[in-house]
Amino acid sequence: MDLIIGSHVSFNKDSQMIGSIEEALSYKANTFMFYTGAPQNTNRCNIDEQLLEKAKVLLKENNIDINNVVVHAPYIINLANINNFDFNVNFLKQEIKRVEQLGVKYLVLHPGSHVGLGVENGINNIIKTLNQVLDEKISVTICLETMAGKGTELGRTFEELKQIIDGVKYQDKIGVCMDTSHINDAGYDLNDFDKILDEFDKVIGLNYLKCLHINDSKNEKSSHKDRHENIGFGYIGFDNLIKVIYNSRLKGIPMLLETPYISKDDDDKAKVFAPYKQEIEMIRNKKFNPNLIEDIREFYK
C-alpha cells in the first residue's frame, strides 16, 4: 500500500509554499499541511504568483500531488457562534479564495464551539454559516474535523458531523478530516479501528472521509481533553496507529502528523525540534523506536 503521509509544516511570506515543500521533503514526506497565516489572527500575506509557479514545479519534480496537500483553517473561525457570523462568513470566504489561488483542494476546519448557546443552536449556526459561504463555483472541499469534545466543542461525534452535513446545501463541497487523537478523546475505541470505520460509514459515509490527522493521545479514551502525543508514546499506541495508517479502506487518503515538537534545554535556552522525519520513518518501517525522543535530543546536541 502506497502511503500518502506527511505532517504540519510552516508557511511564511518570504518563501511561501516553496518553504513548505522543502520542509516536507526534509521529513521524507510526500504530502503536507499548513496554515496560510498564523492560526490565531487574520494577518495574511498576499500570494506571490512567481513563488507559486516555482512551488508547482518543485511539487512536480518531487512527485507530490497538489491534490493531496491540505490547508488548515485558523482557530479564530468559530462557526457555531452566531455573534461572529459576519466575521466568520467574510474571513472563511477569503481563506477559501487563498486556498483556491494556491491550487489546494482541501481546507480542514474545526466546526466550532457553541459557547453556551447549546448543541442544537451551535450546529444550526454552523449550517447557516456554511450555507452562506459555499456555492457551486467553489473548488475547495471544506473538511470538518472530528473533535475531542473539549469544553463546548461540536463535531465530537459522527452524528453531530452528519447533522451538519445534512443541513448544508452543497454537500459535495463538504468532507471530513478524522483526527485519531480527537476521536480517542471523544470516546471512540481505537483498539478496533475497523469498527470505527464501520460506524463512520453507516452514519456519514466513507466517501466523505478526505484526510486524517495521525496523532497519539496523552489522554485515556473519553477524556475530552485534546492533547496530542508523539507516535507510540500515548494511550492509543504505535500498533493501533499502524493499523489505522495501513488500513486498506483508507488507501489514497492523505495522512498528516500533528504530533508535539520535542524540546531540549541548551545553555539555559529551550529549543524545540520537529520529530516528523523520525516518526514518518517509523511508520514506513512499521517499527516503533521507544527511544525516539531521547534520540532526537541526542542528535541535536
C-alpha positions, 0 to 999 in steps of 0.5 A: 500500500502506497502511503500518502503521509506527511505532517504540519509544516510552516508557511511564511511570506518570504518563501511561501509554499516553496518553504513548505515543500522543502520542509516536507521533503526534509521529513521524507514526506510526500504530502503536507499541511499548513496554515496560510497565516498564523492560526490565531489572527487574520494577518495574511500575506498576499500570494506571490504568483512567481513563488507559486509557479516555482512551488508547482514545479518543485511539487512536480519534480518531487512527485507530490500531488497538489491534490493531496496537500491540505490547508488548515483553517485558523482557530479564530473561525468559530462557526457555531457562534452566531455573534461572529457570523459576519466575521466568520462568513467574510474571513472563511470566504477569503481563506477559501479564495487563498486556498483556491489561488494556491491550487489546494483542494482541501481546507480542514476546519474545526466546526466550532464551539457553541459557547453556551448557546447549546448543541442544537443552536451551535450546529444550526449556526454552523449550517447557516454559516456554511450555507452562506459561504459555499456555492457551486463555483467553489473548488475547495472541499471544506473538511470538518474535523472530528473533535475531542469534545473539549469544553463546548466543542461540536463535531465530537461525534459522527452524528453531530458531523452528519447533522451538519452535513445534512443541513448544508446545501452543497454537500459535495463541497463538504468532507471530513478530516478524522483526527485519531487523537480527537476521536480517542478523546471523544470516546471512540475505541481505537483498539478496533479501528475497523469498527470505527470505520464501520460506524463512520460509514453507516452514519456519514459515509466513507466517501466523505472521509478526505484526510486524517490527522495521525496523532497519539493521545496523552489522554485515556479514551473519553477524556475530552481533553485534546492533547496530542502525543508523539507516535507510540508514546500515548494511550492509543499506541504505535500498533493501533496507529499502524493499523489505522495508517495501513488500513486498506479502506483508507488507501489514497487518503492523505495522512498528516502528523500533528504530533508535539515538537520535542524540546531540549534545554541548551545553555539555559535556552529551550529549543524545540525540534520537529520529530516528523522525519523520525516518526514518518520513518517509523511508520514506513518501517512499521517499527516503533523506536521507544527511544525516539525522543531521547534520540532526537535530543541526542542528535541535536546536541 
